[in-house]
Amino acid sequence: MDALDLIVLGRQLARIGETVLRGGPSPAMPTSAGLVLADVFAHPGTSVGEITSRTSMPQSQVSQTVAQLRSQGIVESFPDPGDRRRTLLRVSDQHARSVRRAGGVSADAALAGALGDSSAEEAADLIVVLEDLAEWLRPAPPGPVLRQLSRAGEAREPA
């Protein structure tokens, strides 16, 4: 398998997973919101300036996007413990729990559907291979996104 085939496969699998995660095809988050949210997920406790540096987006666009994500309850801000004048950002616990819950939904039917004319046996065999591959390639230790989702799964749901 060459690098381009691997990238195309990864993106196709990501699209299938995102569709299942959202509960079906739905309008995607605007690119700027997706970039900012991905950055905050990967760098909890980050600032607007740091997001701007990593994403190369204009600071005004990052600030506007963060304000939208905050108003939707997806991102929350808190004062920097080392410099109370500075504001830091993280994905809200509620959003992390929602992603964790939605991420636990089986993608088997969507994978089988993406295979088109394959038989049920062929689809089942492929899903087993994908599960094995996911296990073999699982990062150890998990990165910041998986750590946040794991903590969200361990936190008690509000009554």
N, C-alpha and C positions, 0 to 999 in steps of 0.2 A: 504494500500500500504506500503510495507516495503522500507527501505532506499535504498537497492540495486536496486529494481525496479524503484524507483524515479531517481536514478543516470543514469540508462540505458535509461529511457525515456528522461531525460534531454539531454543526449548526442546524442540520435537519433534525437531529435528536433533540436539540434544545428547543426548536420550534414545537415539536410534538409535546415535549414536557411542559412548555409554557401554556399551550392550549389546554392541556389537562389541568394544570395548576389553576388557570382562570375559570375552569368549568365549561369551556367551549370557546369557539372563536369570538373574540371581543376586540374592540378597538384597543390597539396597543397604546401604552403610555407614550407621550411625546418623547422624542429622542433625548432632549435635554433632561427631562425628569428621570428617564431611565438611567442616563449616565450619572446624574447626581445621586440617585438612590443606590445604584451599584457601588459608587465610590463610598458613600456613607456606610453601606453594609460592610464593605471591605476594610474601612478605616473608622471604626467607632471612636467617638471622642475627637472628631476632626473639626476644623474650622472652615468657614467659607473660603478664606484665602488659600488654605491647603487644597481644597477641592478645585479651586480655580487653577492652581499650579498643576495639579495632576491631570485635569481634564482638558486644559488649554481653552476652556470656555471663558467668555468675558465675565468679570466679577459681577456685573449688574444682572446678567442672565442667571448665574448661579444663585445670587441673592433672591431673585424673583422666584426661581424654581424651588428653593428651600422654603420660601414663604408659602408657596402653594402646597408643598408636601407637609408642612407643619399644620396648615389649616385643615388638611385631610386626615390628620392624626397619624401620618405615616412616619414622620421624622419628628423628633423632639429636641429642644435645645436646653442647655444647662450651663451654668457659669463654670469657667475653668477654675479648678481648685487652686491652681498656682497663680492665677491672675484673674481676680473676680471681674475685671472689666471686659474680659474676653469671653465670647460665647462659643461653646462647642456643640456638636450635633451627634446624634445617634439615631438609629432606627428605633421607633417606639416599641415597647414590649408588646403592645397590642398587635401591631403590624407583624412583628416577628412570630407571634403565636398564630396569627392568621395564615402566614406563609407556611409555617410548620404544619398546621392542620391541613391546609390544601395540598401541601407537598406529600402527604401520606396517602393520597388517593392513587389507586392503581392506574398505571398507564398501559396495561396490557392490551386493552381493547383498541386504544388509539394506535399503538404499535402494530397490532394485527391489521387494522384498517389501512395503515400507511403501506403495508406490504402488498396491497391490491389483490392479485389473483392467487396468492399463496394459500395453501391448505391450512386448516387449523393446526395440524401437526407441525408443519413447517414454521408457522408463527410461534407456536409453543417452544419449539427447539431454539429459535432465534432469541426469544425472550430469555431463556435459560443462559444462552451464551452472553447476552447483554448483561444479565445479572452477575455472571461470573466476572466479566470484564470490569463492571462497575466496582466490584469488590477488590479485584486485583489493583485497580488504578486509584482506589480511594486514598486521598492524601492522609499521611500520618506524620505529624499530628494534623488534625483538621485545621483549615484556614479560618480566618475571622468570621466569614459568613456562616460556615457550619458550626462554629463555636456559639455564635449568637442564636442560631436556630436550635441548637441542642439545649442551651440555657432556657430558651422559650418553652421547649417541650418539658423541661423539668419544673418550670414555674407553675404554681397552681393557677388554674383559670379562675377569674373572679366569679363569685356566685351570682 
